[in-house]
Amino acid sequence: MTASLRKLGSSSIEVFPLALGGNVFGWTADRDTSFAVLDAYRFAGGNFIDTADSYSAWVEGNQGGESETILGEWVRARGVRDQVVIATKVSQHPDFKGLGAANIKAAADASLRRLGTDHIDLYYTHFDQPEVPVEEIIGALDELVRAGKVRYIGASNISAERLKESLEFSERAGLARYVALQPHYNLVSRDTYEGPLQDVAAREGLSAVPYFALASGFLTGKYRAGVKVESARAGSVAKHLDSERGQKVLAALDEVASAHDTAVATVALAWLAAQPTVAAPIASARTVDQLPALVDVAELRLTGAELELLTEASA
């Protein structure tokens, strides 16, 4: 597959229009399966892999950092460090909680060790801490950039006000500036991003890299009334399955997917990829079989009428 890469905000990074989520590595995908998924993603032209230092601390017996470790082992085994964009996050690892300056720098060093690399391409603050001054957060991130440990910085789970305040401080002080934003955004969860947060991103030239792009699997279309799906995420989709909005979205997705002879998931990702400011939605695959529906977003172009149909169904 030859896909057009997309520029990530004001950075020099260009990314495949689907970021591969690493949250499943070391959770629902073991090391060998994770390697197979990563191989298939790269074979399809993918170059943008998203993880976090806390993945997957929620699994019994895990410590956090399992995803980074597996990703680092794959990168070294394949010799592809210069061919992939690695994004990871700070603030949620059990041993490195919060966004204090000392913690950010210590957590970055720990991530670098697990990833087995000397630099992180995109380093996000995972969850904002409003009680920590933006001056302290940006100052610590800037030190990492100046040290060559981080190329660019981004923010996830942040308010429009705090994002604006952070960008203004970076500008005033001449320090590293956020180039990307990772919001919770998809066809059935639009309110968190659309509005003030999206407005700041558009005005300031940030790229959005939405997580939960498939609403924990609901937007793959495999969850239907009366259908039992064996999945660790099954419980997360019930609220969408039982809502009128969810049913309208599924009906619209079915219609557009049929017209293109493609998967429902591909259509849901294509709608997201077509939204203002979005560079690449994030979606994860716990098996190689799940991957084609994700990477096919690079080739699918929806018509204006199809985008409008989906937008109205999800209103």
C-alpha positions as CSV (number, residue, x, y, z in Angstrom):
1,M,0.0,0.0,0.0
2,T,1.3,3.5,-0.9
3,A,-0.4,6.1,1.2
4,S,0.1,9.8,1.4
5,L,1.7,10.7,4.7
6,R,0.3,13.5,6.8
7,K,2.3,16.3,8.4
8,L,2.1,16.3,12.2
9,G,1.3,19.9,13.2
10,S,4.2,22.3,12.9
11,S,6.8,19.4,13.2
12,S,8.9,17.9,10.5
13,I,7.3,14.5,11.2
14,E,5.1,12.9,8.5
15,V,2.8,10.0,9.5
16,F,0.7,7.3,8.1
17,P,-3.0,8.2,8.4
18,L,-3.6,5.5,10.9
19,A,-1.6,5.4,14.2
20,L,-1.3,1.8,15.5
21,G,-2.3,1.7,19.2
22,G,0.1,-0.1,21.5
23,N,-2.3,-0.4,24.4
24,V,-2.9,-4.1,23.6
25,F,0.8,-5.1,23.6
26,G,1.4,-7.1,26.7
27,W,-2.4,-7.1,27.4
28,T,-4.6,-8.9,24.9
29,A,-1.7,-9.4,22.5
30,D,1.3,-11.3,23.8
31,R,4.9,-10.6,22.5
32,D,4.7,-12.9,19.4
33,T,1.3,-11.6,18.4
34,S,2.4,-8.0,18.9
35,F,5.4,-8.6,16.7
36,A,3.2,-10.1,14.0
37,V,0.8,-7.1,14.2
38,L,3.6,-4.6,14.0
39,D,5.2,-6.4,11.1
40,A,1.8,-6.4,9.2
41,Y,1.3,-2.7,10.0
42,R,4.7,-1.8,8.7
43,F,4.2,-3.9,5.6
44,A,1.0,-2.0,4.9
45,G,3.0,1.3,5.0
46,G,2.4,2.2,8.6
47,N,5.0,4.2,10.5
48,F,3.2,5.8,13.5
49,I,3.0,3.8,16.7
50,D,1.3,5.1,19.9
51,T,2.0,3.8,23.4
52,A,2.3,5.0,27.0
53,D,4.5,4.3,29.9
54,S,1.5,3.0,31.9
55,Y,0.4,0.4,29.3
56,S,-0.6,-2.1,30.7
57,A,-0.4,-1.6,34.4
58,W,-4.1,-2.5,34.8
59,V,-3.4,-6.1,34.0
60,E,-2.9,-8.4,37.1
61,G,0.8,-9.2,37.3
62,N,1.9,-6.3,35.1
63,Q,4.0,-3.3,36.4
64,G,3.4,-0.8,33.6
65,G,5.8,-0.4,30.7
66,E,5.0,-3.8,29.1
67,S,3.9,-2.2,25.8
68,E,7.0,0.0,25.5
69,T,9.2,-3.0,26.2
70,I,7.6,-5.1,23.5
71,L,7.7,-2.2,21.0
72,G,11.4,-1.6,21.8
73,E,12.2,-5.2,21.3
74,W,10.4,-5.3,18.0
75,V,12.2,-2.1,16.8
76,R,15.6,-3.5,17.6
77,A,14.8,-6.9,16.2
78,R,13.7,-5.4,12.9
79,G,16.3,-2.6,12.8
80,V,13.6,0.0,11.9
81,R,14.2,2.8,14.4
82,D,14.7,5.4,11.8
83,Q,11.6,4.3,9.9
84,V,9.0,4.6,12.6
85,V,7.6,7.4,14.6
86,I,7.3,6.4,18.3
87,A,4.8,8.3,20.5
88,T,4.6,7.6,24.2
89,K,3.2,9.4,27.2
90,V,3.9,10.5,30.8
91,S,1.9,10.8,34.1
92,Q,0.2,7.5,34.7
93,H,2.9,4.9,35.3
94,P,2.5,3.6,38.9
95,D,6.1,4.6,39.7
96,F,6.0,7.9,37.8
97,K,2.7,9.6,38.6
98,G,2.0,13.2,37.7
99,L,3.5,16.0,35.8
100,G,6.0,17.5,38.2
101,A,9.2,18.5,36.5
102,A,11.4,15.8,38.2
103,N,8.9,13.1,37.5
104,I,8.6,14.0,33.8
105,K,12.3,13.8,33.3
106,A,12.7,10.5,35.3
107,A,9.7,8.9,33.5
108,A,11.2,9.9,30.1
109,D,14.5,8.2,31.0
110,A,12.6,5.1,32.1
111,S,10.6,5.1,28.8
112,L,13.8,5.4,26.8
113,R,15.3,2.4,28.6
114,R,12.3,0.3,27.9
115,L,12.1,1.4,24.3
116,G,15.8,0.8,23.8
117,T,16.3,4.1,22.0
118,D,18.0,7.4,22.6
119,H,15.0,9.5,21.6
120,I,11.2,9.6,21.6
121,D,9.7,11.2,18.5
122,L,6.5,12.5,20.2
123,Y,6.1,12.8,24.0
124,Y,2.6,13.5,25.3
125,T,1.5,14.6,28.7
126,H,-1.0,11.7,29.3
127,F,-3.5,13.5,31.6
128,D,-3.2,17.1,32.5
129,Q,-2.7,18.1,36.1
130,P,-4.3,21.6,36.5
131,E,-2.6,22.0,39.9
132,V,0.8,21.9,38.3
133,P,1.7,25.2,36.6
134,V,2.1,25.0,32.8
135,E,5.5,26.8,33.3
136,E,6.8,23.7,35.2
137,I,5.4,21.2,32.7
138,I,6.6,23.0,29.6
139,G,10.0,23.8,31.2
140,A,10.6,20.1,31.9
141,L,9.5,19.0,28.4
142,D,11.7,21.7,26.9
143,E,14.7,20.3,28.8
144,L,14.1,16.9,27.3
145,V,13.9,18.4,23.8
146,R,17.1,20.4,24.3
147,A,18.8,17.3,25.6
148,G,17.8,15.4,22.4
149,K,15.8,12.8,24.3
150,V,12.5,14.0,22.8
151,R,11.9,15.5,19.3
152,Y,8.4,17.0,19.7
153,I,5.8,17.3,22.5
154,G,2.1,16.8,22.6
155,A,-0.8,16.9,25.1
156,S,-3.6,14.4,25.8
157,N,-6.7,14.9,28.0
158,I,-6.3,18.6,28.4
159,S,-8.8,21.4,28.5
160,A,-8.9,24.2,25.9
161,E,-8.0,26.7,28.5
162,R,-4.9,24.8,29.7
163,L,-3.8,24.1,26.2
164,K,-4.1,27.7,25.2
165,E,-2.2,28.7,28.4
166,S,0.6,26.2,27.6
167,L,1.0,27.4,24.0
168,E,1.1,31.1,25.1
169,F,3.8,30.3,27.7
170,S,5.9,28.4,25.1
171,E,5.6,31.4,22.8
172,R,6.6,33.9,25.4
173,A,9.5,31.9,26.8
174,G,10.7,30.6,23.5
175,L,10.4,27.0,24.7
176,A,9.2,23.8,23.1
177,R,5.7,24.0,21.9
178,Y,3.0,21.3,21.6
179,V,2.6,20.1,18.0
180,A,-0.1,17.5,18.6
181,L,-3.1,16.8,20.7
182,Q,-4.6,13.4,21.6
183,P,-8.3,13.8,22.4
184,H,-11.1,11.3,23.0
185,Y,-12.9,11.6,19.7
186,N,-15.0,9.4,17.5
187,L,-18.4,9.2,15.8
188,V,-20.3,8.5,19.0
189,S,-18.1,10.7,21.2
190,R,-17.8,14.1,19.7
191,D,-18.5,16.6,22.5
192,T,-15.1,16.4,24.2
193,Y,-13.2,17.6,21.2
194,E,-15.5,19.5,18.9
195,G,-15.8,23.1,20.2
196,P,-13.2,25.1,22.1
197,L,-10.5,22.4,22.1
198,Q,-10.8,21.8,18.4
199,D,-10.8,25.6,17.8
200,V,-7.5,26.0,19.7
201,A,-5.9,23.2,17.8
202,A,-7.0,24.7,14.4
203,R,-6.0,28.2,15.3
204,E,-2.6,27.2,16.6
205,G,-1.8,24.6,14.0
206,L,-1.8,21.5,16.1
207,S,-2.7,18.1,14.7
208,A,-5.2,15.9,16.5
209,V,-4.5,12.2,16.9
210,P,-7.7,10.9,18.4
211,Y,-7.8,7.9,20.8
212,F,-10.8,5.5,21.2
213,A,-11.3,6.1,17.5
214,L,-13.5,3.0,17.2
215,A,-15.2,3.6,20.6
216,S,-13.7,0.5,22.2
217,G,-14.7,-1.6,19.2
218,F,-18.3,-0.4,18.9
219,L,-17.6,1.3,15.6
220,T,-16.3,-1.9,14.1
221,G,-19.9,-3.1,13.8
222,K,-19.2,-6.4,15.4
223,Y,-21.3,-5.5,18.5
224,R,-25.0,-5.8,17.6
225,A,-28.2,-6.4,19.6
226,G,-28.4,-10.1,20.6
227,V,-24.8,-10.8,19.5
228,K,-22.3,-12.0,22.2
229,V,-18.7,-10.9,21.5
230,E,-15.8,-12.4,23.5
231,S,-13.7,-9.3,24.2
232,A,-12.0,-7.6,27.1
233,R,-13.8,-4.4,25.9
234,A,-17.3,-5.8,25.5
235,G,-18.6,-4.1,28.6
236,S,-17.4,-0.6,27.4
237,V,-19.7,-0.6,24.3
238,A,-23.1,-1.3,26.0
239,K,-23.8,2.4,26.4
240,H,-23.5,2.9,22.7
241,L,-25.3,-0.2,21.7
242,D,-28.3,0.7,23.8
243,S,-28.6,4.3,22.6
244,E,-30.6,5.7,19.7
245,R,-27.5,7.6,18.6
246,G,-25.5,4.4,18.5
247,Q,-28.1,2.7,16.4
248,K,-28.3,5.6,13.9
249,V,-24.6,5.6,13.5
250,L,-24.4,1.9,12.9
251,A,-27.1,2.1,10.2
252,A,-25.3,5.0,8.5
253,L,-22.0,3.1,8.7
254,D,-23.6,0.0,7.2
255,E,-24.9,2.0,4.3
256,V,-21.6,3.6,3.5
257,A,-19.6,0.5,4.0
258,S,-21.9,-1.4,1.6
259,A,-21.5,1.3,-1.0
260,H,-17.7,1.0,-0.9
261,D,-17.6,-2.8,-0.2
262,T,-15.4,-2.2,2.8
263,A,-15.5,-2.7,6.5
264,V,-17.6,-0.7,8.9
265,A,-14.4,0.1,10.9
266,T,-12.7,1.5,7.8
267,V,-15.6,3.9,7.2
268,A,-15.7,5.1,10.9
269,L,-11.9,5.8,10.7
270,A,-12.3,7.5,7.3
271,W,-14.9,9.9,8.8
272,L,-12.6,10.7,11.7
273,A,-9.6,11.2,9.4
274,A,-11.6,13.6,7.3
275,Q,-12.4,15.9,10.2
276,P,-10.6,19.3,10.6
277,T,-7.2,19.1,12.3
278,V,-7.2,15.3,12.5
279,A,-3.9,13.8,11.2
280,A,-4.3,10.2,12.1
281,P,-6.8,8.3,14.3
282,I,-5.4,5.7,16.7
283,A,-6.7,2.2,16.5
284,S,-5.3,-1.1,17.9
285,A,-5.3,-4.6,16.6
286,R,-4.9,-7.6,18.9
287,T,-4.6,-9.9,15.9
288,V,-3.2,-9.6,12.4
289,D,-6.7,-10.4,11.0
290,Q,-8.0,-7.2,12.6
291,L,-5.4,-5.0,10.9
292,P,-6.7,-4.7,7.2
293,A,-9.9,-2.9,8.2
294,L,-7.7,-0.3,10.0
295,V,-5.0,0.4,7.5
296,D,-7.5,0.5,4.6
297,V,-8.5,4.0,5.9
298,A,-5.4,5.2,3.9
299,E,-7.2,4.3,0.7
300,L,-10.8,5.2,1.4
301,R,-12.2,8.5,0.4
302,L,-15.7,9.3,1.4
303,T,-17.9,11.6,-0.6
304,G,-19.3,14.9,0.8
305,A,-22.7,13.3,1.0
306,E,-21.4,10.3,2.9
307,L,-19.5,12.4,5.4
308,E,-22.7,14.5,5.9
309,L,-24.8,11.3,6.4
310,L,-22.4,10.1,9.1
311,T,-22.2,13.5,10.8
312,E,-25.9,13.9,11.0
313,A,-26.4,10.3,12.3
314,S,-24.0,11.0,15.1
315,A,-25.2,14.5,16.0
